[in-house]
Amino acid sequence: MDRAVPFATSEGIELYLRTYYSLLRSSGSIRVRSLEEAHISTNSSLHFKAADPEPDISAFLYAWLRLPPEIVHVRYVLLGQSEDVFARRGYGAIESWRLVRAPARRRRMFYDDHENLACFIASVSDIDDLIPILTAFQIEWNKMHMRLRGSVLLQTIKQHHVQGKPLGDVEQEALQEILEMSSDDLEKLAGTWGSHLAERLEQIGQYEMNLFVNLLAGSRTDYRKATQGWWRTIEDRTAEASQGRLDAATVTRRPIYFVSSNTHSLPSALCGFASQYRAELLTFLETNNPENLWQEAQTAQAIGSQGRLLNLLYYIQRFFLAERGHTQRMADYRQAETASGISTISTPAYLDVSSHIIELNRIDPAKCDPRLQLPQMERLRQSEAIIINIDYPLGMAAYHILAQVTTSVPELRGAYFMGKAATLNGRVGDVMIPNVVYDEHSRNTFLFKNSFTAADVAPYLSFGSVFDNQKAITVRGTFLQNREFMSIFYREGYTDIEMETGPYLSALYEDIYPQRYPQDEIVNLFINAPYDIGVLHYASDTPYSRRQQLLSKSLSFFGVDATYATTIAILRRIFKQEIELVGEDRDAL
């Protein structure tokens, strides 16, 4: 049996956590500047140049992409769980402010077009995420500010901004010199800011960043209320989303398969839109060639790989649906979803976690991805079960959401968690299947029977490899890691690093046992779990060898192979179970 992992948070990270949680207890705002020293002391793997005088462009852009662009005008960042929390602290009608979004982080945020940014938080993980992001952003902004302010280059940048001219080679070389950054770093800045490059650089040179943070409420009750509000909106919108087929109480009466994945893969594999519009999608791809993927389409067709081509079509579908002047396409796609029993609730209140309610008895096998075909699929027409698929949340929000679901539904038949992770021994695009999870939040080591093995995923993976019987660690935040931290777990055989599985398993523990999840224990879920527990992680980052992958790139098409291989495995597992259950019920009659 696995022994418990020693408490592994390095001294610098533990100091940082204690520092910002103690300061956030204040009833007023705290200066982000007061956190900078503790932030630097962590030697974070994502911000390892925090203490250096030269800017860390990769860490800066990682933080930038997880904040709304309006952050350049913000002075006060307000954290709360609901409109009521904001109203109690004197910020009424928050949702009348302008809704703003970060390119690489799902979080409900509203900007008052002055100096206040309201951020809705779903759990302590949002704090562990936001505080280091804001601190890293401010540190690196001010490094660049100190170098640009009062310089001749800044005046030139201002002129280019006013005239709407891009920076020339001379200005770019001068910028690299004054900021001590490489051509790759400049390319990242230019790629992120595009035509706004001169404007953003001018803003950095003009003023120092001096952010304040105010945690308006932080009790477990506040988080629980926010999750309950999120669940109520799902129930309330089910009838509208299903065009009247389902009533508001449907999800509280029927057996449930819970899936944590994303908002695109399950519907794409079930509704048949990509197959129906195959010719149009290929024409669109050849004409527009986003990300230079036309060659991939030709290769997939040449080798006769139907799955590989479908993965590509699923990916291109989002560009196709978003093309200007073709709004009917999205209407057709939504209709294809509805015809396949998929009800989409895209903007529930409180938490920025979209969901699908999928009726198994309305799925048309003829429209499904061919990789989903199983014997006797027609039996699904007799199933009463539904799939609740949610857009995977951040960290401890997973615990609150699944705890709410398990207390609200009559029967859970399976819980499946699919998501991105960092790998210490694989490559980007590989799939890891753990059966041991150490959770930093509870400091529990969970042992469980993963319902998936390598054989369930490998047939549908074209590029990566699959590793089962792995050991995963659920961390508190992306910045709250360093080489010392990771080395401790690597020596213990933990190679899969992610943020949600531990909290999910804590929620399942409370569904299985008559008590709250424990702390600092080895928790064996092998024995009493009455339903499937399936965990599939696909590698989006290799922090020991390719730091830039996580810092400056999204998976883009490179992640599609693993995304759909794991999606197919999850749906096949659900279908197989439900086909068997319907057969057993028929035999019992």
C-alpha positions as CSV (number, residue, x, y, z in Angstrom):
1,M,0.0,0.0,0.0
2,D,1.2,3.5,-0.7
3,R,2.5,5.4,2.3
4,A,1.3,8.9,2.9
5,V,3.3,11.6,1.2
6,P,5.0,14.0,3.7
7,F,3.7,17.5,3.8
8,A,5.7,18.8,0.8
9,T,4.9,22.5,0.5
10,S,8.3,24.2,0.5
11,E,9.1,26.8,3.1
12,G,8.9,29.7,0.7
13,I,5.5,28.6,-0.6
14,E,4.1,28.1,2.9
15,L,5.3,31.5,3.9
16,Y,3.6,33.1,0.9
17,L,0.3,31.3,1.7
18,R,0.4,32.4,5.3
19,T,1.2,36.0,4.3
20,Y,-1.6,36.6,1.9
21,Y,-4.3,34.8,3.9
22,S,-3.4,36.7,7.1
23,L,-3.4,40.0,5.2
24,L,-6.7,39.2,3.4
25,R,-8.4,38.9,6.8
26,S,-8.2,42.7,7.0
27,S,-11.6,44.5,6.5
28,G,-9.9,46.9,4.1
29,S,-7.8,46.7,1.0
30,I,-4.3,45.4,1.1
31,R,-1.5,46.5,-1.2
32,V,-0.2,43.9,-3.6
33,R,3.2,45.4,-3.0
34,S,3.1,44.0,0.5
35,L,3.1,40.5,-1.1
36,E,5.9,40.9,-3.5
37,E,8.7,39.8,-1.1
38,A,6.9,36.7,-0.1
39,H,6.1,36.0,-3.8
40,I,9.7,36.3,-4.8
41,S,10.8,34.0,-1.9
42,T,8.8,31.0,-3.4
43,N,11.2,30.7,-6.4
44,S,8.2,29.7,-8.4
45,S,8.8,27.5,-11.4
46,L,6.5,29.9,-13.4
47,H,8.3,33.0,-12.2
48,F,11.9,32.0,-11.5
49,K,13.2,35.4,-12.6
50,A,11.0,37.3,-10.1
51,A,14.0,38.5,-8.1
52,D,16.1,39.4,-11.2
53,P,16.3,43.0,-12.4
54,E,15.5,42.1,-16.0
55,P,11.9,41.4,-16.8
56,D,10.5,37.9,-17.0
57,I,8.4,38.2,-20.1
58,S,7.0,34.7,-20.0
59,A,5.7,35.1,-16.4
60,F,4.3,38.5,-17.3
61,L,2.4,37.2,-20.3
62,Y,1.2,34.2,-18.3
63,A,-0.3,36.6,-15.8
64,W,-1.6,39.0,-18.5
65,L,-3.5,36.3,-20.3
66,R,-5.3,35.4,-17.0
67,L,-6.5,38.9,-16.4
68,P,-8.8,41.1,-18.4
69,P,-7.1,43.8,-20.6
70,E,-8.8,46.4,-18.5
71,I,-6.4,45.6,-15.7
72,V,-4.2,48.4,-17.0
73,H,-6.7,50.9,-15.6
74,V,-7.6,49.0,-12.4
75,R,-6.5,50.1,-8.9
76,Y,-8.8,48.0,-6.7
77,V,-9.5,44.2,-7.2
78,L,-12.6,43.2,-5.3
79,L,-13.1,39.5,-4.5
80,G,-16.6,38.1,-3.6
81,Q,-18.8,35.1,-4.1
82,S,-22.1,36.7,-5.1
83,E,-24.0,39.9,-5.8
84,D,-25.2,39.8,-2.2
85,V,-21.6,39.8,-0.9
86,F,-20.7,42.8,-3.0
87,A,-23.9,44.6,-2.1
88,R,-23.3,44.0,1.7
89,R,-19.9,45.7,1.3
90,G,-21.3,48.8,-0.5
91,Y,-20.9,47.7,-4.1
92,G,-24.5,47.4,-5.3
93,A,-25.6,46.4,-8.8
94,I,-22.2,44.9,-9.7
95,E,-23.7,43.2,-12.8
96,S,-24.6,46.6,-14.2
97,W,-20.8,47.1,-14.5
98,R,-19.2,46.0,-17.8
99,L,-18.6,42.3,-18.1
100,V,-14.9,41.7,-18.9
101,R,-13.0,38.5,-19.6
102,A,-9.5,37.1,-19.4
103,P,-8.3,35.3,-22.5
104,A,-7.0,32.2,-20.6
105,R,-9.0,32.0,-17.4
106,R,-12.8,31.5,-16.9
107,R,-13.9,33.8,-14.2
108,R,-16.9,36.2,-13.9
109,M,-15.5,39.7,-13.7
110,F,-17.0,43.2,-13.9
111,Y,-15.3,46.5,-14.4
112,D,-16.8,49.9,-13.4
113,D,-14.9,51.7,-16.2
114,H,-13.1,53.6,-13.5
115,E,-10.7,51.8,-11.1
116,N,-12.6,48.8,-9.6
117,L,-12.6,45.3,-10.9
118,A,-15.0,42.9,-9.3
119,C,-14.0,39.2,-9.4
120,F,-16.5,36.4,-8.5
121,I,-14.6,33.7,-6.7
122,A,-15.9,30.1,-6.3
123,S,-13.4,28.7,-3.8
124,V,-10.1,29.3,-2.0
125,S,-8.5,28.2,-5.3
126,D,-9.5,31.4,-6.9
127,I,-7.6,33.3,-4.2
128,D,-4.5,30.9,-4.7
129,D,-4.8,31.6,-8.4
130,L,-5.5,35.4,-8.4
131,I,-3.1,36.6,-5.8
132,P,0.1,35.2,-7.4
133,I,-1.1,36.3,-10.8
134,L,-1.7,39.9,-9.7
135,T,1.6,39.9,-7.8
136,A,3.6,38.5,-10.7
137,F,1.9,40.9,-13.1
138,Q,2.7,44.0,-10.9
139,I,6.3,42.9,-10.3
140,E,7.0,42.5,-14.0
141,W,5.0,45.6,-15.1
142,N,7.1,47.7,-12.7
143,K,10.4,46.2,-13.9
144,M,9.5,47.3,-17.4
145,H,8.2,50.7,-16.2
146,M,11.5,51.5,-14.4
147,R,13.4,50.9,-17.7
148,L,11.0,52.7,-20.0
149,R,10.0,55.8,-18.0
150,G,11.6,59.0,-19.2
151,S,13.5,57.2,-22.0
152,V,13.8,58.5,-25.6
153,L,12.4,55.1,-26.7
154,L,9.1,55.8,-24.8
155,Q,8.6,59.1,-26.7
156,T,9.1,57.2,-30.0
157,I,6.6,54.5,-28.8
158,K,4.1,57.2,-28.1
159,Q,4.5,58.7,-31.5
160,H,3.9,55.3,-33.1
161,H,0.8,54.8,-31.0
162,V,-0.6,58.2,-31.9
163,Q,0.1,57.7,-35.6
164,G,-1.1,54.1,-35.6
165,K,2.2,52.8,-36.9
166,P,3.8,49.5,-35.9
167,L,7.2,49.6,-34.3
168,G,10.0,49.3,-36.9
169,D,13.1,47.2,-36.7
170,V,15.1,50.1,-35.1
171,E,12.5,50.5,-32.3
172,Q,12.3,46.8,-31.8
173,E,16.0,46.4,-31.4
174,A,16.1,49.3,-28.9
175,L,13.2,47.8,-27.0
176,Q,15.0,44.5,-26.7
177,E,18.1,46.3,-25.4
178,I,16.4,48.4,-22.8
179,L,14.2,45.6,-21.5
180,E,17.0,43.0,-21.8
181,M,14.8,40.6,-23.6
182,S,15.3,38.2,-26.5
183,S,13.8,38.3,-29.9
184,D,11.6,35.4,-28.8
185,D,10.3,37.4,-25.9
186,L,9.5,40.4,-28.2
187,E,7.7,38.0,-30.6
188,K,5.6,36.8,-27.6
189,L,4.7,40.4,-26.7
190,A,3.9,41.3,-30.3
191,G,1.9,38.1,-30.7
192,T,-0.2,38.7,-27.6
193,W,-0.8,42.4,-28.1
194,G,-0.9,42.6,-31.9
195,S,-1.8,46.1,-33.1
196,H,-1.9,47.3,-29.4
197,L,1.8,46.7,-28.9
198,A,2.8,50.4,-28.9
199,E,-0.2,51.3,-26.8
200,R,0.6,48.8,-24.1
201,L,4.2,49.7,-24.0
202,E,3.3,53.3,-23.7
203,Q,1.0,52.5,-20.7
204,I,3.8,50.6,-19.0
205,G,6.2,53.4,-19.5
206,Q,3.7,56.1,-18.3
207,Y,2.8,54.8,-14.8
208,E,3.8,52.4,-12.1
209,M,1.3,49.6,-11.2
210,N,0.0,49.9,-7.7
211,L,-2.8,47.4,-7.2
212,F,-4.9,46.8,-4.1
213,V,-7.0,43.6,-3.2
214,N,-10.0,43.4,-1.0
215,L,-11.5,40.0,0.0
216,L,-15.1,40.9,0.8
217,A,-16.1,37.5,2.2
218,G,-14.2,34.2,2.5
219,S,-16.2,31.8,4.6
220,R,-17.1,28.3,3.6
221,T,-20.7,29.3,3.8
222,D,-20.2,32.0,1.3
223,Y,-18.7,29.6,-1.2
224,R,-21.5,27.1,-0.5
225,K,-24.2,29.7,-1.2
226,A,-22.5,30.7,-4.5
227,T,-22.5,27.0,-5.6
228,Q,-26.2,26.6,-4.5
229,G,-27.0,29.6,-6.6
230,W,-25.2,28.2,-9.6
231,W,-27.1,24.9,-9.2
232,R,-30.5,26.7,-9.0
233,T,-29.9,28.5,-12.3
234,I,-29.1,25.2,-13.9
235,E,-32.4,23.7,-12.7
236,D,-34.3,26.9,-13.6
237,R,-32.9,27.1,-17.1
238,T,-33.2,23.4,-18.0
239,A,-36.8,23.8,-19.4
240,E,-35.8,26.7,-21.7
241,A,-32.5,25.0,-22.7
242,S,-34.3,21.8,-23.6
243,Q,-37.1,23.6,-25.5
244,G,-39.6,22.4,-23.0
245,R,-38.8,18.7,-23.1
246,L,-37.5,18.7,-19.5
247,D,-38.8,20.4,-16.5
248,A,-36.8,22.1,-13.8
249,A,-36.8,19.0,-11.5
250,T,-35.6,16.6,-14.2
251,V,-32.0,16.4,-12.8
252,T,-33.4,15.7,-9.3
253,R,-35.4,12.6,-10.4
254,R,-33.2,10.7,-12.8
255,P,-29.9,8.7,-12.5
256,I,-26.9,10.8,-13.3
257,Y,-23.5,10.4,-14.9
258,F,-21.3,13.3,-13.9
259,V,-18.6,14.4,-16.3
260,S,-16.1,17.2,-15.8
261,S,-14.6,18.0,-19.2
262,N,-15.2,21.1,-21.4
263,T,-18.0,22.7,-23.4
264,H,-17.2,21.2,-26.8
265,S,-15.9,17.6,-26.9
266,L,-19.0,15.7,-25.7
267,P,-21.5,17.6,-27.9
268,S,-19.2,17.4,-30.9
269,A,-18.9,13.6,-30.6
270,L,-22.6,13.1,-30.1
271,C,-24.5,15.5,-32.3
272,G,-23.1,14.7,-35.8
273,F,-22.7,18.3,-36.9
274,A,-19.1,17.9,-38.1
275,S,-20.0,14.8,-40.2
276,Q,-23.0,16.5,-41.7
277,Y,-21.0,19.6,-42.7
278,R,-17.9,17.7,-43.6
279,A,-17.6,19.1,-47.1
280,E,-18.3,22.7,-45.9
281,L,-15.7,22.4,-43.1
282,L,-13.1,21.1,-45.4
283,T,-13.7,23.9,-47.9
284,F,-13.5,26.4,-45.1
285,L,-10.3,24.8,-43.9
286,E,-8.7,24.9,-47.4
287,T,-9.8,28.5,-48.0
288,N,-8.8,30.0,-44.6
289,N,-6.2,27.4,-43.4
290,P,-6.3,28.5,-39.7
291,E,-3.0,27.4,-37.9
292,N,-1.9,25.9,-41.3
293,L,-3.9,22.8,-40.7
294,W,-4.9,22.0,-44.3
295,Q,-1.9,19.7,-44.6
296,E,-3.2,17.7,-41.6
297,A,-6.5,17.3,-43.4
298,Q,-4.8,16.0,-46.5
299,T,-2.7,13.6,-44.4
300,A,-5.7,12.2,-42.4
301,Q,-7.6,11.6,-45.7
302,A,-4.6,10.0,-47.4
303,I,-4.0,7.5,-44.7
304,G,-7.7,6.8,-44.2
305,S,-7.8,7.8,-40.5
306,Q,-11.4,8.7,-39.9
307,G,-10.9,9.5,-36.2
308,R,-7.9,11.8,-37.0
309,L,-10.0,13.6,-39.6
310,L,-13.0,14.0,-37.3
311,N,-10.7,15.4,-34.6
312,L,-9.6,18.0,-37.0
313,L,-13.1,18.8,-38.1
314,Y,-14.2,19.2,-34.5
315,Y,-11.4,21.7,-34.0
316,I,-12.1,23.7,-37.2
317,Q,-15.8,23.7,-36.3
318,R,-15.3,26.6,-33.8
319,F,-13.7,28.8,-36.5
320,F,-16.4,27.8,-39.0
321,L,-19.2,28.7,-36.5
322,A,-17.6,32.0,-35.5
323,E,-17.1,33.3,-39.1
324,R,-18.6,36.7,-39.6
325,G,-21.7,36.9,-41.6
326,H,-22.7,33.3,-41.0
327,T,-24.9,33.4,-37.9
328,Q,-27.2,30.7,-39.2
329,R,-24.4,28.2,-38.7
330,M,-24.5,28.5,-34.9
331,A,-28.3,28.2,-35.0
332,D,-27.9,25.0,-37.0
333,Y,-25.3,23.7,-34.6
334,R,-27.5,24.4,-31.6
335,Q,-30.4,22.6,-33.3
336,A,-28.1,19.6,-33.9
337,E,-27.3,19.5,-30.2
338,T,-31.0,19.8,-29.2
339,A,-32.0,17.0,-31.6
340,S,-29.4,14.8,-29.9
341,G,-30.7,15.4,-26.4
342,I,-28.1,18.0,-25.5
343,S,-29.3,21.1,-23.5
344,T,-26.7,23.8,-23.1
345,I,-26.7,26.2,-20.2
346,S,-23.8,28.4,-21.1
347,T,-23.9,31.3,-18.6
348,P,-25.2,30.1,-15.2
349,A,-25.1,32.7,-12.5
350,Y,-22.5,32.9,-9.7
351,L,-19.8,30.6,-11.2
352,D,-18.4,30.8,-14.7
353,V,-19.0,27.1,-15.2
354,S,-21.2,26.1,-18.1
355,S,-23.0,22.8,-18.3
356,H,-24.8,20.4,-20.6
357,I,-27.7,18.2,-19.7
358,I,-27.5,15.2,-22.0
359,E,-30.4,12.7,-22.3
360,L,-29.1,9.3,-23.2
361,N,-32.5,8.2,-24.6
362,R,-32.4,10.9,-27.2
363,I,-28.9,10.2,-28.6
364,D,-29.0,9.0,-32.2
365,P,-26.4,6.3,-32.7
366,A,-26.3,7.1,-36.4
367,K,-25.1,10.7,-35.7
368,C,-22.5,9.7,-33.1
369,D,-18.8,9.6,-33.8
370,P,-18.1,6.2,-35.3
371,R,-15.7,5.5,-32.5
372,L,-18.6,5.4,-30.1
373,Q,-20.4,2.5,-31.9
374,L,-21.2,-0.4,-29.5
375,P,-23.4,-3.5,-29.8
376,Q,-27.0,-2.9,-28.8
377,M,-26.8,0.9,-28.7
378,E,-30.5,1.0,-29.5
379,R,-31.0,0.1,-25.8
380,L,-30.0,3.6,-24.9
381,R,-33.5,4.7,-26.1
382,Q,-34.9,3.0,-23.0
383,S,-32.5,4.7,-20.6
384,E,-33.7,7.2,-18.0
385,A,-30.2,8.4,-17.2
386,I,-28.7,11.7,-18.1
387,I,-25.2,13.1,-18.3
388,I,-24.4,16.3,-16.5
389,N,-21.3,17.6,-18.2
390,I,-19.6,20.7,-16.8
391,D,-16.8,22.9,-18.0
392,Y,-14.1,21.9,-15.5
393,P,-13.8,24.3,-12.6
394,L,-10.7,25.6,-10.9
395,G,-9.3,23.8,-7.9
396,M,-11.6,23.6,-4.8
397,A,-14.6,24.8,-6.8
398,A,-14.6,21.2,-8.0
399,Y,-15.4,20.0,-4.5
400,H,-18.2,22.5,-3.9
401,I,-19.8,21.7,-7.3
402,L,-19.7,17.9,-7.0
403,A,-20.8,18.1,-3.4
404,Q,-23.8,20.1,-4.5
405,V,-24.6,17.7,-7.3
406,T,-24.4,14.6,-5.2
407,T,-26.7,16.1,-2.6
408,S,-29.2,17.1,-5.3
409,V,-29.6,14.0,-7.5
410,P,-31.2,10.6,-6.6
411,E,-28.5,8.3,-8.0
412,L,-25.0,8.8,-9.2
413,R,-23.9,6.1,-11.6
414,G,-20.5,7.4,-12.5
415,A,-18.1,10.3,-12.0
416,Y,-15.5,11.0,-14.7
417,F,-12.9,13.8,-14.6
418,M,-11.0,14.7,-17.7
419,G,-8.6,17.6,-17.8
420,K,-5.2,19.1,-18.5
421,A,-2.2,18.4,-16.4
422,A,1.6,18.8,-16.3
423,T,3.7,15.8,-16.6
424,L,7.2,15.2,-15.2
425,N,8.1,12.2,-17.3
426,G,6.0,12.4,-20.5
427,R,5.4,14.7,-23.5
428,V,2.7,17.2,-24.3
429,G,-0.2,15.3,-25.7
430,D,0.3,12.2,-23.6
431,V,-2.5,10.8,-21.5
432,M,-2.0,9.9,-17.8
433,I,-4.4,7.6,-15.9
434,P,-3.8,7.8,-12.1
435,N,-5.1,5.5,-9.4
436,V,-3.3,7.4,-6.6
437,V,-3.9,11.1,-6.0
438,Y,-2.3,13.2,-3.3
439,D,-4.4,16.3,-2.6
440,E,-2.6,19.4,-1.3
441,H,-5.8,20.9,0.0
442,S,-6.6,18.0,2.4
443,R,-3.1,16.5,2.4
444,N,-4.9,13.1,1.9
445,T,-3.6,10.4,-0.4
446,F,-6.5,8.9,-2.2
447,L,-6.4,5.3,-3.5
448,F,-9.1,4.3,-5.9
449,K,-9.9,2.0,-8.8
450,N,-9.8,4.0,-11.9
451,S,-12.4,2.7,-14.3
452,F,-10.1,3.4,-17.2
453,T,-6.9,1.6,-18.4
454,A,-4.5,2.4,-21.2
455,A,-6.4,0.0,-23.4
456,D,-9.5,2.2,-23.2
457,V,-7.7,5.2,-24.6
458,A,-4.8,4.1,-26.7
459,P,-6.9,2.9,-29.8
460,Y,-8.2,6.5,-30.2
461,L,-4.9,8.4,-29.7
462,S,-2.9,9.1,-32.9
463,F,0.1,11.0,-31.6
464,G,0.7,10.6,-27.9
465,S,1.2,7.7,-25.5
466,V,-1.0,6.5,-22.6
467,F,0.3,5.7,-19.1
468,D,-2.0,4.1,-16.6
469,N,-1.3,3.2,-12.9
470,Q,0.1,6.7,-12.4
471,K,0.3,8.8,-9.3
472,A,-1.1,12.4,-9.5
473,I,-0.8,15.4,-7.2
474,T,-3.5,18.1,-7.0
475,V,-1.7,21.4,-6.3
476,R,-3.1,24.6,-4.9
477,G,-2.1,26.9,-7.8
478,T,0.1,27.1,-10.9
479,F,2.5,29.7,-9.3
480,L,2.6,27.8,-6.0
481,Q,5.2,25.3,-7.3
482,N,9.0,25.2,-7.5
483,R,11.6,22.7,-8.4
484,E,12.1,21.7,-4.7
485,F,8.4,21.1,-4.4
486,M,8.2,19.0,-7.6
487,S,11.3,17.1,-6.8
488,I,9.8,15.8,-3.5
489,F,6.9,14.3,-5.3
490,Y,9.0,13.1,-8.2
491,R,11.1,11.0,-5.8
492,E,7.8,9.6,-4.5
493,G,6.8,8.6,-8.0
494,Y,4.3,11.4,-8.6
495,T,4.5,12.6,-12.2
496,D,1.0,14.0,-12.9
497,I,0.3,17.5,-11.7
498,E,-3.1,19.1,-11.9
499,M,-5.7,21.1,-9.8
500,E,-9.1,19.4,-9.6
501,T,-9.0,15.6,-8.9
502,G,-8.3,15.8,-5.2
503,P,-11.2,18.1,-4.5
504,Y,-13.5,15.9,-6.6
505,L,-12.4,12.8,-4.6
506,S,-13.1,14.7,-1.4
507,A,-16.6,15.3,-2.5
508,L,-17.0,11.6,-3.5
509,Y,-15.7,10.6,-0.1
510,E,-18.5,12.6,1.5
511,D,-21.0,10.9,-0.8
512,I,-19.8,7.5,0.1
513,Y,-19.1,7.9,3.8
514,P,-21.3,9.5,6.6
515,Q,-18.7,12.1,7.5
516,R,-16.7,15.0,6.2
517,Y,-13.5,14.2,4.3
518,P,-10.5,13.7,6.6
519,Q,-7.1,15.4,6.7
520,D,-3.6,13.9,6.4
521,E,-4.8,10.3,5.8
522,I,-4.5,7.5,3.3
523,V,-8.1,7.3,2.0
524,N,-9.1,4.1,0.4
525,L,-12.0,4.5,-2.0
526,F,-11.5,1.0,-3.5
527,I,-13.8,-0.8,-1.1
528,N,-17.0,1.2,-0.8
529,A,-17.4,3.2,-3.9
530,P,-20.8,2.1,-5.4
531,Y,-20.1,3.7,-8.8
532,D,-17.5,4.3,-11.4
533,I,-14.7,6.7,-10.7
534,G,-12.7,7.6,-13.9
535,V,-9.8,10.1,-14.1
536,L,-8.1,10.9,-17.4
537,H,-5.4,13.7,-17.7
538,Y,-3.8,14.9,-20.9
539,A,-0.4,16.6,-20.7
540,S,-0.4,20.3,-21.6
541,D,3.0,21.1,-20.0
542,T,6.3,19.5,-19.2
543,P,7.7,21.9,-16.6
544,Y,11.1,20.3,-16.3
545,S,11.9,20.4,-20.0
546,R,9.6,22.9,-21.8
547,R,8.6,25.7,-19.5
548,Q,7.4,27.9,-22.3
549,Q,4.6,25.6,-23.2
550,L,2.5,26.4,-20.2
551,L,3.7,30.0,-19.9
552,S,3.0,31.3,-23.4
553,K,1.1,28.8,-25.5
554,S,-2.3,27.1,-25.5
555,L,-2.6,23.5,-26.6
556,S,-4.4,24.7,-29.8
557,F,-4.8,21.8,-32.3
558,F,-1.9,19.9,-30.6
559,G,-4.3,19.1,-27.7
560,V,-7.2,17.8,-29.8
561,D,-5.8,14.3,-30.2
562,A,-5.7,13.7,-26.4
563,T,-9.0,15.6,-25.8
564,Y,-11.0,13.4,-28.1
565,A,-9.3,10.2,-27.2
566,T,-10.3,10.7,-23.6
567,T,-13.8,12.0,-24.6
568,I,-14.4,8.8,-26.6
569,A,-13.2,6.6,-23.7
570,I,-15.6,8.3,-21.3
571,L,-18.6,8.2,-23.5
572,R,-18.0,4.5,-24.4
573,R,-17.8,3.7,-20.7
574,I,-21.1,5.4,-20.0
575,F,-22.8,3.8,-23.0
576,K,-21.5,0.3,-22.1
577,Q,-22.7,0.6,-18.5
578,E,-26.1,1.9,-19.5
579,I,-26.6,-0.7,-22.2
580,E,-25.9,-3.4,-19.6
581,L,-28.2,-1.8,-17.0
582,V,-31.1,-1.5,-19.5
583,G,-30.5,-5.2,-20.5
584,E,-30.6,-6.3,-16.8
585,D,-33.9,-4.4,-16.3
586,R,-35.4,-6.1,-19.4
587,D,-34.3,-9.5,-18.2
588,A,-35.8,-8.9,-14.8
589,L,-39.3,-8.3,-16.3
